Amino acid sequence: MNSLMFSNPEILFQMRNILYPHFDTPLKKTVDKLSQQVINFIGTDKKISCVPMPLLKDVFNLRMKYLKWLSTEATFNYMRKLDEIYPQIQSMRGNEYFNVLVENILFAIRCNKRVTGKLFKKLNTTEEKFIQQTSNIKTLSYDGYITELSKQIPNDTILQKMVDWVNASLQIEFVIIAADIIHSEKLTVKNKNINQLAFIIADSAQLYSAIAMEMRLIGCGDFPLDCNEEITDAEFIKEQKYLADSGLSDFETNF
């Protein structure tokens, strides 16, 4: 099972902003339903610590439908789309709290681009092969994906790492969608909720990259864990330290 297909956290941002007008009515309704769920979540008075699993499953299920739709678009280039997303996210900058969220989203996109680029090389694949493989996959639900994954990875520890990796990508994707909705629809959202979204995506981006290295999805050797030498990414570690030292904790103490 090609891991790259199930861990692309900017896919639904592209869908909402670029391709939505081209969808048929059922897919539009699915997108609209998820958007409303996001609005309900970010408007809550309860403390936001992570995105609930039912919402993550909905993100995954829509991601799969979109990937299947994408497989019909021969000209789609995922890495190029990542480059196009970056300035779109930068343009969202607003007040102090939202700026922190935007910077953390940009950090997550850089993490994903780094991992995705290395995965393309490790899997010895190309954009064209990726789209072709996508056209052949079943449109799995989240639960169906986990079932298929468990058949291929009998080791429970490694299986859980892979599940955590996909879940981290879903957390990232949810926050990107939330920020896009807040910005595009000019929603008024409490600063504490925006602040929590910023922490969720920062933590998820770090976890996403760390698991990719730990599980040898990128780096030396074959997946999983077949080489003993320590795998490090100096640029990633430096960026993690910058994020940790950037004063984000100051925002947390305000609430």
N, C-alpha and C positions, 0 to 999 in steps of 0.2 A: 504494500500500500504506500503510495508516494506521499511522504509526510508534508511536502511542500503544498499540496492541494488543500490541506486542512488547517493551515496555520497562517493565513495571510490576513493580518488585522486591519488593512485599509480598504478591503474590497467593498464593503457596504458604503463607505464614504464616496467611492467612485460611483457606485450605483445611484445614490441619492442626487449627486451633483452633476453627473455627466449623462447617464444613460436612462434615467427614469422615464423621460418622454417616449422612449422606444419600447417600453414594456407593454405586454398585454394587460388587460384589466385585472385578472386574478393575481398577477405578480405585483401590480401596483397596490392592490388591496393589502397584500401581505406586508409590503414596505410601509404603507400607511399605518397598519396595525402596530407594527413594531415601533414606529415613530411615536405613536400615542403612548405605548408602554414606557418608552424612554422618558417622555414628558411627565408621566405620572410618577416615575421613580425619582427624577431629579427635583420634583416639586414637593417631596415628602417632608414632613416635620421630624421624622425619625432620623437618627444618626445613620449616615451612609458609611459603611466600612468596607463593603465589597458588593459586587453585583450579584444578586441571587441566582442560584443555579437555573431555575425555570427561565429567567430572562436570557441567560447565556445559551441555553438550549435553543431558544427562539432565534438568537443571533446566528448560531451554527446552522440551523435548518435553513434560514434565509441565505446564508453564505453558500450553502450547497446548491440551492436553486439558482443562485446568480452564477456560480461557476459553470453549471450546466448550460445556462443561457450564453455565457461567455464563450463556450466552446464552439459556438457557431460564428464567432467574430474572428475571422482569420487574421485581421490586422491588429488585434489587441497585443500590446506589449506591456507586461506587468512592470518591469523595471522603469520604463519610461513614464508610466503612470505614477509611480512613486515619486519621480522627480517633479511631475506636474502638481502633485498634491502638496508638496512642501510649501511653495509660495502661497497656495490657497489657505493653508493653515496659518501661515505668517500674517496674512491679511486679517485674521480674526482678532488680532490684539485689541484690547480695550482697556478696562480698568485694571487696577493692580492685581486683584485676585484672578481675573480671567487671563492676564498675562502669564501668571505662574502656570496655569493650566495649559496655555498654548505652548510654552517652552517645554513642558513635560511631554506634550503630544509630539513635538518636533524631535525630542530625545527618543521617544518610542519609535518614530518613523525611521530615524537613523539606525536604531538597533535592528529593526526589521529588515531594512535595506542591506545591512551588513550580513545578517544571517542568511537572507534569501540569496544574495549574490554568491556566498560561499556554498550554499546548498546546491545551486545550479551547477557549480563546478564539481562538487562532490558526487552528485548524482549523474554527472556527465550528460546533462540535458541542456536544451535550449528553449527559448520562448516557444518556438514552433512545436517542439516535442511536448512541452508542458501542456499547451492547448490541446494537442492531439490526445494526450493521455487523459485530460479532463473530460473529453467527449466520450470516453469509454467507461467512466466510473458510474456506479449506481448513485442515484440521488438519495443518500443515506440520511436518516435522522441522526441526531446526536447519540441517542441510545443505540441505534443500529451501528454507528461508527465504533462505539466503544466495544460492542459485541464482536465486530470484525477484527478490531485491534487485539482483543484478548485471545483470539484464535491464532494470531500471528506471533504474539509475544507471551509465551507461557510464564515467564518470570514476573511475579506480581510486583516486585520493586521497580523493575524497568517499565512495566506497563503503567504503573502509577505516575512515573516521571513523564511518560509520553502524554498521559491524560492531563497532568499539570501543565505541560507545555502548551497543549492546545487550549486549555482553559485560560492560561495567561494571555494568549492571543485574542481570545474572546473578550476578556476584560478590557484589553487595549481597544479593541474594535468598538465595544459599547461606549467607552468614554469618548472616542473620536466622534461617534454618531451624536452623542449627547452635546458635545461642544458645538458641532455643526448645527444642530437644531436650535440651541440657545442663541447662536450668532445669527443664523438665517431668519429665524422667526422673532428675533428681538425679545426673547423671553426674560422675564424678571425672575432670577433664581437666587436664593439666599447665598451669601458669600461663603458660609460654612459648607454648603453642599458643593459649590464650585471647588473649594479648597480640598474637600475629600476626594472629588473626582481627580484632582491633580495628584494626590498621593496614591490613589489606586493605579493610575496609569504609570506612574514612576516605578512603583513596586513591581507591577506586572511586566514592564519592559525589562527591568533588571533580571527578573526571574526567567523571562522568555529567552534572553541571551545566555544566562548562566546554564540553563538546562540544555540548550543547544550545544554548548561547549562540553558540558559534563557527559552527555549521552553520545558524544562523537558524531552528532548530526553535522557538525562542522569541525574543522581541525583534523588531526592525524587519525589514521586507523579507520576501521570499518565500524559501523553501528552494530551492536552497542558495546562500549567499554572494553575494547580488545587491546588497547595499548596502555602501558603503565605510566608513561611520562605525563607530567602535569601539563594541562592545556591552558594557556593564558592568552588573552587578547589585550595587549598593553593599552591600546587606544580605548577599548571598552572600559577597562578598569580605571583609567584616568578620568573618563567621563562620569563613571559612577561616583568617584570621589568628589568631583566637581558638583554633582547633583546633591550629594550628601552635605557638602559644605556651603551650599548656596543660600542657606538661611530659610529653607522651607519650614523648619520647625517653628520659626517666629510666627507664622500664620496659624499653626496649630494652637499655640498658647493663647490666642485671642478668643478662644471659644471655651 
